[in-house]
Amino acid sequence: MLQTYEAVLQPNGKLQFLDLTVTSTLTPRRVLVTFTEEFAAADTALCGAALSESALAQDWTREEEDAAWAHLQSAK
């Protein structure tokens, strides 16, 4: 079975796996490497929250959303 792991190829030729649990269970095996244009920081480009923020913001700013959550607002 094929499995995909995210890693960074270091200048010395070693792969640094971003999921540290992979390195403890990985045995020597043949791999295929795809180079991306640049290294993406784990907390931005691949973060699900960052990827969905703009789509969710469209829903959050709707009047229907404000009405749905109005009962949780403190009385002014």
C-alpha positions in Angstrom: 0.0 0.0 0.0 1.3 3.5 -0.8 1.5 6.0 2.0 2.3 9.7 1.8 4.4 11.5 4.4 5.4 15.1 4.4 9.1 15.7 4.8 11.8 18.3 4.1 14.9 17.3 2.1 17.9 18.8 3.9 21.0 20.1 2.1 22.9 17.1 3.3 20.5 14.8 1.5 18.6 13.5 4.6 14.8 13.6 4.8 13.4 15.3 7.8 9.8 14.0 8.4 7.4 16.5 9.8 5.5 13.8 11.6 8.1 12.5 14.1 6.2 9.3 14.7 7.0 8.2 11.1 10.7 8.1 11.7 10.4 5.6 14.6 8.4 3.1 12.6 9.8 3.6 9.1 12.1 0.8 7.8 14.3 1.2 4.7 12.3 1.2 1.6 12.1 2.7 -1.9 10.5 6.2 -2.1 9.3 8.7 -4.7 10.1 12.3 -4.1 8.2 15.3 -5.5 9.8 18.7 -5.1 7.5 21.6 -4.4 8.4 25.2 -5.1 9.2 26.1 -1.5 9.0 24.9 2.0 5.6 25.7 3.6 5.5 26.4 7.3 3.4 23.7 9.0 1.4 26.3 10.9 0.2 28.3 7.8 0.0 26.7 4.4 -1.1 23.3 5.5 -3.2 24.2 8.5 -6.9 23.4 8.0 -8.0 26.5 9.9 -5.9 28.8 7.7 -7.1 27.2 4.6 -10.8 27.4 5.5 -10.7 30.8 7.2 -11.7 32.9 4.2 -14.6 30.5 3.3 -15.9 30.5 6.8 -15.6 34.3 7.1 -18.2 34.6 4.3 -20.6 32.7 6.5 -19.7 34.4 9.7 -20.4 37.9 8.4 -23.9 37.1 7.2 -27.0 38.6 8.9 -28.5 35.2 9.3 -25.5 34.2 11.4 -25.9 37.2 13.6 -29.5 36.4 14.1 -28.8 32.8 14.9 -26.3 33.7 17.7 -28.2 36.8 19.0 -29.6 34.9 22.0 -26.0 34.4 23.3 -25.2 38.1 23.3 -25.4 39.8 26.6 -28.2 42.3 27.1 -27.1 45.9 26.3 
